[in-house]
Structure formats: structure tokens, C-alpha cells
Amino acid sequence: MSVPYAKSITYRPVLAIFATALLIGFAFSWAAQGSLFTTRMPEYAVATAMVLLVCKSFKT
């Protein structure tokens, strides 16, 4: 895959992290309370996103 501008900034990894965090938030909500849509689900998703973003920043 060729990149038109090699020095350009891409946000695809960050969007993938947020999508993954959302799915993990749904999984935590399902495991903890038996339903996908609960009031705690956004908390699970945000906490997971924060952890994944920190892990990405440690990598770079």
C-alpha cells in the first residue's frame, strides 16, 4: 500500500482504539450487568480507551 504523503498524520490507529474500547465497554457491561446498554457502559468504554491510548503512547 503506497502512502501519497509519507509525512502526513493519520488517525486510523486512534479511531481503531476508540472502536475497540467501545466494543470492550459493551462486553464489560454485558458481563457485569447482563445488558449491553447500561448507565455504566460509557464509563467502561472511556476507561478502556484511556488504558489503550496510554499503551499506544508508551509504544511510540
PEGIGI-V890729 format. One record per residue. RES is the residue in one letter. NEAR is the number of other ideal C-beta (glycine too) atoms within 8 Angstrom. D_LAST is the distance of its C-alpha to the last C-alpha in Angstrom with 2 decimals. Layout:
res:near:d_last
RES:NEAR:D_LAST
RES:NEAR:D_LAST
This chain:
res:near:d_last
M:2:21.80
S:3:21.88
V:6:19.91
P:4:22.40
Y:5:20.10
A:4:17.20
K:3:15.68
S:7:16.29
I:3:14.01
T:5:14.28
Y:6:14.25
R:6:15.17
P:8:12.23
V:9:12.92
L:8:16.59
A:8:16.31
I:12:14.77
F:9:17.70
A:8:20.18
T:10:19.23
A:13:19.47
L:10:22.84
L:8:24.12
I:11:23.14
G:15:24.90
F:11:27.92
A:8:27.89
F:11:27.83
S:15:30.59
W:10:32.61
A:5:32.36
A:8:33.13
Q:7:35.79
G:4:36.92
S:7:36.11
L:7:33.18
F:5:33.99
T:8:34.36
T:4:33.77
R:9:31.02
M:13:28.96
P:8:27.03
E:8:26.16
Y:13:24.87
A:13:22.78
V:10:21.28
A:8:20.57
T:13:18.89
A:12:16.76
M:8:15.69
V:8:14.76
L:11:12.83
L:10:10.89
V:8:10.12
C:8:9.07
K:11:6.64
S:7:5.34
F:6:5.57
K:5:3.83
T:4:0.00
